[in-house]
Amino acid sequence: MELHHSKHHQAYVNGLNAAEQSYAQAPSPKDQIRLQPALKFNGGGHINHSLFWKNLAPQSAGGGELAAGPLKDALVADFGSVDAFKKKVNTVTAAIQGSGWGWLGYNPETKKLEVVTTANQDPLLTHVPIIGIDIWEHAFYLQYHNVKADYLTAIWNVINFKEAERRFIEASKQ
């Protein structure tokens, strides 16, 4: 993950900064429109990764531990069990063709937790992100030898459920 953070995430930050600078200096609206894909890609990469890092905690700091509380209650209510929730996330996320993100999102309209995906570096806009899982190859190709299923099984050991619960509580207040 150190390489993922220091190289890949940093590339999105650098790309976003360059696209923002070019956008500000663009001589016409047409030139600004041409820069929008770079802003979306790099901005989404930065937003998604910033959330992703907060999603993670080493086991020594509570990673993987889901204590009794509002998030666990909602997962059981919306998915039947915590294990059923994890299985659904893993199944839906593993099915992403190419690169993207698997999300546990809070739907403010239905007041439910839902599993959704986004392509590439598109940020989650339809739901409030609670947990995001990077499914780009750079997230798992070194440690998991490019085996998505192994990465998705292991990620639950380092998910920062305290942070996820904080996000859930905040989202459900709205």
GROMACS elastic network, one bead per residue, 0.5 to 0.9 nm:
[ bonds ]
;  ai    aj funct       b0    kb
    1     5     6  0.60358   500
    1     6     6  0.84404   500
    1   139     6  0.71801   500
    1   140     6  0.86065   500
    1   143     6  0.87889   500
    2     5     6  0.51458   500
    2     6     6  0.59278   500
    2     7     6  0.81748   500
    3     6     6  0.51841   500
    3     7     6  0.55195   500
    3     8     6  0.71786   500
    3     9     6  0.89813   500
    3   138     6  0.88233   500
    4     7     6  0.56963   500
    4     8     6  0.50971   500
    4     9     6  0.64772   500
    4    10     6  0.87027   500
    4   138     6  0.65081   500
    4   139     6  0.63779   500
    5     8     6  0.59013   500
    5     9     6  0.50687   500
    5    10     6  0.67352   500
    5    49     6  0.81863   500
    5    53     6  0.83115   500
    6     9     6  0.62968   500
    6    10     6  0.56933   500
    6    11     6  0.84062   500
    7    10     6  0.52551   500
    7    11     6  0.60924   500
    7    12     6  0.89676   500
    8    11     6  0.51463   500
    8    12     6  0.67333   500
    8    13     6  0.89848   500
    8    45     6  0.89799   500
    8   138     6  0.75833   500
    9    12     6  0.52451   500
    9    13     6  0.64821   500
    9    14     6  0.87585   500
    9    45     6  0.70125   500
    9    46     6  0.64188   500
    9    49     6  0.64474   500
    9    50     6  0.83577   500
   10    13     6  0.50000   500
   10    14     6  0.61044   500
   10    15     6  0.84433   500
   10    46     6  0.81464   500
   11    14     6  0.50623   500
   11    15     6  0.59597   500
   11    16     6  0.84405   500
   11    42     6  0.81038   500
   11    45     6  0.89261   500
   11    46     6  0.88582   500
   12    16     6  0.59379   500
   12    17     6  0.84793   500
   12    41     6  0.78995   500
   12    43     6  0.69808   500
   12    44     6  0.82774   500
   12    45     6  0.55900   500
   12    46     6  0.55812   500
   13    16     6  0.51111   500
   13    17     6  0.61534   500
   13    18     6  0.86257   500
   13    42     6  0.67027   500
   13    43     6  0.74802   500
   13    45     6  0.79005   500
   13    46     6  0.58483   500
   14    17     6  0.51649   500
   14    18     6  0.62143   500
   14    19     6  0.85994   500
   14    42     6  0.81669   500
   15    18     6  0.51420   500
   15    19     6  0.60577   500
   15    20     6  0.85083   500
   15    38     6  0.74781   500
   15    39     6  0.80328   500
   15    41     6  0.87272   500
   15    42     6  0.56521   500
   15    43     6  0.82274   500
   16    19     6  0.50683   500
   16    20     6  0.59940   500
   16    21     6  0.84828   500
   16    38     6  0.72291   500
   16    39     6  0.58861   500
   16    40     6  0.84936   500
   16    41     6  0.81604   500
   16    43     6  0.55926   500
   16    45     6  0.88127   500
   16    46     6  0.78716   500
   17    20     6  0.51750   500
   17    21     6  0.61603   500
   17    22     6  0.86084   500
   17    39     6  0.88409   500
   17    42     6  0.86444   500
   17    43     6  0.89213   500
   18    21     6  0.51280   500
   18    22     6  0.61257   500
   18    23     6  0.84797   500
   19    22     6  0.50559   500
   19    23     6  0.59360   500
   19    24     6  0.85395   500
   19    35     6  0.65818   500
   19    36     6  0.83144   500
   19    38     6  0.62031   500
   19    39     6  0.58380   500
   19    42     6  0.82201   500
   20    24     6  0.61474   500
   20    25     6  0.86256   500
   20    35     6  0.85142   500
   20    38     6  0.89948   500
   20    39     6  0.69722   500
   21    24     6  0.51913   500
   21    25     6  0.63174   500
   21    26     6  0.85855   500
   22    25     6  0.50702   500
   22    26     6  0.58454   500
   22    32     6  0.81233   500
   22    35     6  0.77148   500
   23    26     6  0.50609   500
   23    27     6  0.87240   500
   23    31     6  0.76803   500
   23    32     6  0.53554   500
   23    33     6  0.86034   500
   23    35     6  0.64517   500
   23    36     6  0.83957   500
   23    39     6  0.87503   500
   24    27     6  0.86180   500
   24    32     6  0.80866   500
   25    28     6  0.89190   500
   25    32     6  0.87439   500
   26    29     6  0.74446   500
   26    30     6  0.85463   500
   26    31     6  0.56511   500
   26    32     6  0.57818   500
   26    35     6  0.88748   500
   27    30     6  0.84012   500
   27    31     6  0.66413   500
   27    32     6  0.79594   500
   28    31     6  0.52369   500
   28    32     6  0.64532   500
   28    33     6  0.87786   500
   29    33     6  0.61339   500
   29    34     6  0.86620   500
   30    33     6  0.51065   500
   30    34     6  0.64117   500
   30    35     6  0.89548   500
   31    34     6  0.51130   500
   31    35     6  0.66560   500
   32    35     6  0.52094   500
   32    36     6  0.67113   500
   33    36     6  0.52987   500
   33    37     6  0.82076   500
   34    37     6  0.70600   500
   34    38     6  0.83408   500
   35    38     6  0.54718   500
   35    39     6  0.63694   500
   35    40     6  0.88170   500
   36    40     6  0.60605   500
   36    41     6  0.85059   500
   37    40     6  0.50802   500
   37    41     6  0.59932   500
   37    42     6  0.84269   500
   38    41     6  0.51614   500
   38    42     6  0.58788   500
   38    43     6  0.78497   500
   39    42     6  0.54653   500
   39    43     6  0.53802   500
   39    44     6  0.78644   500
   40    43     6  0.51481   500
   40    44     6  0.55737   500
   40    45     6  0.81888   500
   40   121     6  0.77530   500
   40   122     6  0.70126   500
   40   123     6  0.84476   500
   41    44     6  0.52467   500
   41    45     6  0.60496   500
   41    46     6  0.86497   500
   41   120     6  0.76491   500
   41   121     6  0.54623   500
   41   122     6  0.66459   500
   41   123     6  0.89043   500
   42    46     6  0.61544   500
   42    47     6  0.85701   500
   42   121     6  0.73921   500
   43    46     6  0.51363   500
   43    47     6  0.60915   500
   43    48     6  0.84425   500
   43   121     6  0.81380   500
   43   122     6  0.86349   500
   43   123     6  0.84184   500
   44    47     6  0.50328   500
   44    48     6  0.57966   500
   44    49     6  0.82372   500
   44   120     6  0.87361   500
   44   121     6  0.50137   500
   44   122     6  0.52760   500
   44   123     6  0.50114   500
   44   124     6  0.87480   500
   45    48     6  0.52718   500
   45    49     6  0.59445   500
   45    50     6  0.83603   500
   45   120     6  0.84300   500
   45   122     6  0.74273   500
   45   123     6  0.76770   500
   46    49     6  0.52851   500
   46    50     6  0.59478   500
   46    51     6  0.85985   500
   46   121     6  0.85417   500
   47    50     6  0.52363   500
   47    51     6  0.63882   500
   47    52     6  0.86178   500
   47   121     6  0.88265   500
   47   123     6  0.69376   500
   48    51     6  0.52914   500
   48    52     6  0.60614   500
   48    53     6  0.88539   500
   48   101     6  0.84044   500
   48   121     6  0.72012   500
   48   122     6  0.81177   500
   48   123     6  0.61427   500
   48   124     6  0.82233   500
   48   132     6  0.73405   500
   48   133     6  0.88951   500
   48   134     6  0.80956   500
   49    53     6  0.61522   500
   49    54     6  0.86630   500
   49   132     6  0.86134   500
   49   134     6  0.78421   500
   50    53     6  0.55871   500
   50    54     6  0.68095   500
   50    55     6  0.89476   500
   51    54     6  0.53513   500
   51    55     6  0.63471   500
   51   129     6  0.83984   500
   51   130     6  0.88927   500
   51   131     6  0.79862   500
   51   132     6  0.70963   500
   52    56     6  0.67794   500
   52   131     6  0.74652   500
   52   132     6  0.57647   500
   52   133     6  0.67114   500
   52   134     6  0.73272   500
   53    56     6  0.54681   500
   53    57     6  0.82959   500
   54    57     6  0.75993   500
   54   159     6  0.89499   500
   54   160     6  0.72287   500
   54   163     6  0.69592   500
   54   164     6  0.88075   500
   55    63     6  0.89919   500
   55   130     6  0.85178   500
   55   131     6  0.63080   500
   55   132     6  0.72069   500
   55   133     6  0.85181   500
   55   158     6  0.81523   500
   55   159     6  0.56307   500
   55   161     6  0.74125   500
   55   162     6  0.87877   500
   55   163     6  0.64388   500
   55   164     6  0.68410   500
   56    63     6  0.66854   500
   56    64     6  0.86973   500
   56   155     6  0.85021   500
   56   158     6  0.53708   500
   56   161     6  0.84400   500
   56   163     6  0.86530   500
   57    60     6  0.80008   500
   57    61     6  0.60507   500
   57    62     6  0.65613   500
   57    64     6  0.77778   500
   57   157     6  0.86896   500
   57   158     6  0.51658   500
   57   159     6  0.60758   500
   57   160     6  0.51130   500
   57   161     6  0.87395   500
   58    61     6  0.53195   500
   58    62     6  0.65878   500
   58    64     6  0.80974   500
   58   157     6  0.80018   500
   58   158     6  0.54358   500
   58   159     6  0.81900   500
   58   160     6  0.82205   500
   59    62     6  0.50025   500
   59    64     6  0.63603   500
   59    65     6  0.79458   500
   59   157     6  0.67355   500
   59   158     6  0.59546   500
   59   159     6  0.87406   500
   60    63     6  0.69657   500
   61   160     6  0.87414   500
   62    65     6  0.55727   500
   62    66     6  0.86123   500
   62   158     6  0.79204   500
   62   159     6  0.85979   500
   62   160     6  0.69913   500
   62   161     6  0.81953   500
   62   162     6  0.82041   500
   63    66     6  0.85181   500
   63   156     6  0.80076   500
   63   157     6  0.60053   500
   63   159     6  0.51990   500
   63   161     6  0.70680   500
   63   162     6  0.85561   500
   64   155     6  0.82442   500
   64   156     6  0.54553   500
   64   160     6  0.63249   500
   64   161     6  0.67701   500
   65   156     6  0.87668   500
   65   157     6  0.77429   500
   65   158     6  0.83126   500
   65   159     6  0.77823   500
   65   160     6  0.75136   500
   65   161     6  0.64636   500
   65   162     6  0.82303   500
   66    69     6  0.84502   500
   66    71     6  0.83737   500
   66    72     6  0.68758   500
   66   159     6  0.89233   500
   66   160     6  0.83727   500
   66   161     6  0.55679   500
   66   162     6  0.74600   500
   66   165     6  0.89416   500
   67    71     6  0.86335   500
   67    72     6  0.70856   500
   67   161     6  0.80047   500
   67   162     6  0.82226   500
   68    71     6  0.78406   500
   68    72     6  0.58503   500
   68    73     6  0.73154   500
   69    72     6  0.55304   500
   69    73     6  0.61390   500
   69    74     6  0.86682   500
   69   165     6  0.81453   500
   70    73     6  0.50904   500
   70    74     6  0.60939   500
   70    75     6  0.86145   500
   70   165     6  0.71241   500
   70   168     6  0.80785   500
   70   169     6  0.73134   500
   71    74     6  0.50990   500
   71    75     6  0.61286   500
   71    76     6  0.86392   500
   71   161     6  0.83559   500
   71   164     6  0.76993   500
   71   165     6  0.52413   500
   71   166     6  0.86191   500
   71   168     6  0.65488   500
   71   169     6  0.76672   500
   72    75     6  0.50745   500
   72    76     6  0.62333   500
   72    77     6  0.85478   500
   72    81     6  0.86009   500
   72    82     6  0.71355   500
   72   165     6  0.82919   500
   73    76     6  0.52581   500
   73    77     6  0.61232   500
   73    78     6  0.86042   500
   73    81     6  0.89618   500
   74    78     6  0.58816   500
   74    79     6  0.81849   500
   74   112     6  0.77470   500
   74   113     6  0.72295   500
   75    78     6  0.52161   500
   75    79     6  0.56144   500
   75    80     6  0.71528   500
   75    81     6  0.64575   500
   75    82     6  0.59868   500
   75    84     6  0.88714   500
   75    85     6  0.66389   500
   75   113     6  0.71362   500
   76    79     6  0.53826   500
   76    82     6  0.59058   500
   76    84     6  0.84456   500
   76    85     6  0.78928   500
   77    80     6  0.57687   500
   77    81     6  0.75184   500
   77   112     6  0.89328   500
   78    81     6  0.81676   500
   78    85     6  0.83040   500
   78   112     6  0.66486   500
   78   113     6  0.63583   500
   78   114     6  0.78014   500
   79    82     6  0.72534   500
   79    83     6  0.87169   500
   79    84     6  0.60422   500
   79    85     6  0.53676   500
   79    88     6  0.84326   500
   79   113     6  0.84646   500
   79   114     6  0.86684   500
   80    83     6  0.83972   500
   80    84     6  0.63270   500
   80    85     6  0.74821   500
   81    84     6  0.51046   500
   81    85     6  0.62642   500
   81    86     6  0.87617   500
   82    85     6  0.50069   500
   82    86     6  0.62934   500
   82    87     6  0.86237   500
   83    86     6  0.51206   500
   83    87     6  0.61089   500
   83    88     6  0.85840   500
   84    87     6  0.50490   500
   84    88     6  0.61292   500
   84    89     6  0.86310   500
   85    88     6  0.51919   500
   85    89     6  0.62442   500
   85    90     6  0.86149   500
   85   115     6  0.84871   500
   86    89     6  0.51246   500
   86    90     6  0.60655   500
   86    91     6  0.84981   500
   86   153     6  0.86602   500
   86   156     6  0.79909   500
   87    90     6  0.51258   500
   87    91     6  0.60104   500
   87    92     6  0.85148   500
   87   153     6  0.89751   500
   88    91     6  0.51041   500
   88    92     6  0.59817   500
   88    93     6  0.82432   500
   88   115     6  0.74027   500
   89    92     6  0.53259   500
   89    93     6  0.57966   500
   89    94     6  0.82327   500
   89   102     6  0.68712   500
   89   103     6  0.74658   500
   89   104     6  0.75125   500
   89   115     6  0.61385   500
   89   116     6  0.82581   500
   89   152     6  0.86619   500
   90    93     6  0.51962   500
   90    94     6  0.57783   500
   90    95     6  0.84587   500
   90   102     6  0.82038   500
   90   149     6  0.74856   500
   90   152     6  0.58953   500
   90   153     6  0.73926   500
   91    94     6  0.52785   500
   91    95     6  0.63276   500
   91   149     6  0.87508   500
   92    95     6  0.53027   500
   92    96     6  0.70734   500
   92   102     6  0.72831   500
   92   115     6  0.75835   500
   92   116     6  0.76795   500
   92   117     6  0.75942   500
   93    96     6  0.55500   500
   93   100     6  0.83971   500
   93   101     6  0.70321   500
   93   103     6  0.80719   500
   93   115     6  0.87878   500
   93   116     6  0.82572   500
   93   117     6  0.68084   500
   93   133     6  0.80831   500
   93   135     6  0.72316   500
   93   152     6  0.82505   500
   94    97     6  0.80702   500
   94   102     6  0.84393   500
   94   135     6  0.78459   500
   94   148     6  0.64231   500
   94   149     6  0.66700   500
   94   152     6  0.77364   500
   96    99     6  0.68095   500
   96   100     6  0.67302   500
   96   101     6  0.80483   500
   96   102     6  0.82816   500
   96   117     6  0.77275   500
   96   118     6  0.86896   500
   96   119     6  0.78760   500
   96   135     6  0.78657   500
   97   100     6  0.81005   500
   97   119     6  0.87378   500
   98   119     6  0.81519   500
   98   120     6  0.78417   500
   98   135     6  0.84739   500
   98   136     6  0.73879   500
   98   137     6  0.84429   500
   99   118     6  0.88716   500
   99   119     6  0.62706   500
   99   120     6  0.50566   500
   99   121     6  0.80511   500
   99   134     6  0.83761   500
   99   135     6  0.59322   500
   99   137     6  0.70810   500
  100   117     6  0.71085   500
  100   118     6  0.55575   500
  100   121     6  0.61900   500
  100   122     6  0.76574   500
  100   133     6  0.86776   500
  100   134     6  0.65737   500
  100   135     6  0.53955   500
  100   136     6  0.58132   500
  101   116     6  0.84584   500
  101   117     6  0.54663   500
  101   118     6  0.52568   500
  101   119     6  0.64681   500
  101   120     6  0.72325   500
  101   121     6  0.74768   500
  101   122     6  0.81952   500
  101   123     6  0.85624   500
  101   124     6  0.88115   500
  101   132     6  0.65359   500
  101   133     6  0.55103   500
  101   135     6  0.53501   500
  101   136     6  0.74984   500
  102   115     6  0.72673   500
  102   116     6  0.61169   500
  102   118     6  0.67830   500
  102   131     6  0.82409   500
  102   132     6  0.57957   500
  102   133     6  0.50362   500
  102   134     6  0.67402   500
  102   135     6  0.70175   500
  103   114     6  0.80392   500
  103   115     6  0.56051   500
  103   116     6  0.52368   500
  103   117     6  0.57586   500
  103   118     6  0.79561   500
  103   124     6  0.78866   500
  103   129     6  0.67134   500
  103   130     6  0.72950   500
  103   131     6  0.56019   500
  103   133     6  0.62427   500
  103   134     6  0.89229   500
  104   113     6  0.65964   500
  104   114     6  0.57614   500
  104   116     6  0.65686   500
  104   117     6  0.87330   500
  104   127     6  0.87066   500
  104   128     6  0.85883   500
  104   129     6  0.63615   500
  104   130     6  0.54677   500
  104   131     6  0.50143   500
  104   132     6  0.65180   500
  104   133     6  0.87447   500
  105   112     6  0.83614   500
  105   113     6  0.56043   500
  105   114     6  0.53591   500
  105   115     6  0.62285   500
  105   116     6  0.69246   500
  105   124     6  0.81392   500
  105   126     6  0.83885   500
  105   127     6  0.51470   500
  105   128     6  0.52700   500
  105   130     6  0.52630   500
  105   131     6  0.69734   500
  105   132     6  0.83901   500
  105   168     6  0.86630   500
  106   109     6  0.88716   500
  106   110     6  0.85100   500
  106   111     6  0.67606   500
  106   112     6  0.57732   500
  106   114     6  0.62392   500
  106   115     6  0.88054   500
  106   126     6  0.88781   500
  106   127     6  0.52654   500
  106   129     6  0.65070   500
  106   130     6  0.67516   500
  106   168     6  0.71076   500
  106   171     6  0.69119   500
  106   172     6  0.76901   500
  107   110     6  0.55962   500
  107   111     6  0.54544   500
  107   112     6  0.54781   500
  107   113     6  0.61532   500
  107   114     6  0.68250   500
  107   126     6  0.73050   500
  107   128     6  0.65949   500
  107   171     6  0.88568   500
  108   111     6  0.50000   500
  108   112     6  0.73331   500
  108   126     6  0.87979   500
  108   127     6  0.67881   500
  108   128     6  0.74609   500
  108   171     6  0.75960   500
  108   172     6  0.74137   500
  108   174     6  0.75416   500
  109   112     6  0.80678   500
  109   127     6  0.89910   500
  110   113     6  0.85302   500
  111   172     6  0.70324   500
  112   172     6  0.88878   500
  113   127     6  0.88907   500
  113   130     6  0.87068   500
  113   168     6  0.88281   500
  114   127     6  0.84237   500
  116   124     6  0.85659   500
  116   127     6  0.86608   500
  117   124     6  0.79903   500
  118   121     6  0.73902   500
  118   122     6  0.57691   500
  118   123     6  0.69369   500
  118   124     6  0.66325   500
  119   122     6  0.57805   500
  119   123     6  0.86230   500
  120   123     6  0.88556   500
  120   136     6  0.77710   500
  122   125     6  0.85064   500
  124   127     6  0.62786   500
  124   128     6  0.72896   500
  124   129     6  0.65412   500
  125   128     6  0.72585   500
  125   129     6  0.83867   500
  126   129     6  0.89911   500
  127   130     6  0.88150   500
  128   167     6  0.82750   500
  128   168     6  0.82909   500
  128   171     6  0.65249   500
  129   132     6  0.67952   500
  129   164     6  0.87651   500
  129   167     6  0.76862   500
  129   168     6  0.84287   500
  129   171     6  0.87505   500
  130   163     6  0.82913   500
  130   164     6  0.52127   500
  130   165     6  0.76443   500
  130   166     6  0.85929   500
  130   167     6  0.56560   500
  130   168     6  0.60176   500
  130   171     6  0.85144   500
  131   159     6  0.82397   500
  131   160     6  0.87636   500
  131   161     6  0.85223   500
  131   163     6  0.87464   500
  131   164     6  0.60381   500
  131   167     6  0.87229   500
  133   152     6  0.83958   500
  133   155     6  0.82590   500
  134   137     6  0.85106   500
  134   138     6  0.86740   500
  134   139     6  0.62572   500
  134   140     6  0.88652   500
  135   138     6  0.80390   500
  135   139     6  0.63855   500
  135   140     6  0.77396   500
  135   148     6  0.76101   500
  135   151     6  0.89771   500
  135   152     6  0.86705   500
  136   139     6  0.56623   500
  136   140     6  0.75913   500
  136   141     6  0.88094   500
  137   140     6  0.55463   500
  137   141     6  0.53798   500
  137   142     6  0.87855   500
  137   146     6  0.65781   500
  137   148     6  0.82129   500
  138   141     6  0.56918   500
  138   142     6  0.76496   500
  138   146     6  0.86792   500
  139   142     6  0.80038   500
  139   143     6  0.86070   500
  139   144     6  0.89722   500
  139   146     6  0.88793   500
  139   151     6  0.84652   500
  140   143     6  0.57944   500
  140   144     6  0.52738   500
  140   145     6  0.68674   500
  140   146     6  0.57261   500
  140   147     6  0.72628   500
  140   148     6  0.69764   500
  140   150     6  0.88331   500
  140   151     6  0.61358   500
  141   144     6  0.55932   500
  141   147     6  0.71667   500
  141   148     6  0.83866   500
  142   145     6  0.52554   500
  142   146     6  0.68475   500
  143   146     6  0.78805   500
  143   151     6  0.83181   500
  144   147     6  0.55379   500
  144   148     6  0.74702   500
  144   149     6  0.89392   500
  144   150     6  0.64187   500
  144   151     6  0.59710   500
  145   148     6  0.86445   500
  146   150     6  0.87349   500
  146   151     6  0.83606   500
  147   150     6  0.56282   500
  147   151     6  0.65730   500
  147   152     6  0.88812   500
  148   151     6  0.51492   500
  148   152     6  0.61010   500
  148   153     6  0.86008   500
  149   152     6  0.51070   500
  149   153     6  0.61385   500
  149   154     6  0.86045   500
  150   153     6  0.51597   500
  150   154     6  0.61657   500
  150   155     6  0.85874   500
  151   154     6  0.51520   500
  151   155     6  0.59706   500
  152   155     6  0.52668   500
  152   156     6  0.72955   500
  153   156     6  0.63688   500
  153   157     6  0.81651   500
  154   157     6  0.56488   500
  154   158     6  0.76584   500
  155   158     6  0.55979   500
  155   159     6  0.63263   500
  156   159     6  0.51443   500
  156   160     6  0.87042   500
  157   160     6  0.88348   500
  158   161     6  0.87674   500
  159   162     6  0.87456   500
  159   163     6  0.87925   500
  159   164     6  0.83889   500
  160   163     6  0.55263   500
  160   164     6  0.64474   500
  160   165     6  0.87863   500
  161   165     6  0.58914   500
  161   166     6  0.83995   500
  162   165     6  0.51278   500
  162   166     6  0.62252   500
  162   167     6  0.87369   500
  163   166     6  0.50172   500
  163   167     6  0.63042   500
  163   168     6  0.85996   500
  164   167     6  0.51489   500
  164   168     6  0.61201   500
  164   169     6  0.86517   500
  165   169     6  0.60440   500
  165   170     6  0.84703   500
  166   169     6  0.52746   500
  166   170     6  0.62263   500
  166   171     6  0.85969   500
  167   170     6  0.51210   500
  167   171     6  0.60067   500
  167   172     6  0.85185   500
  168   171     6  0.50618   500
  168   172     6  0.60066   500
  168   173     6  0.86332   500
  169   172     6  0.52439   500
  169   173     6  0.64195   500
  170   173     6  0.54078   500
  170   174     6  0.71779   500
  171   174     6  0.56701   500
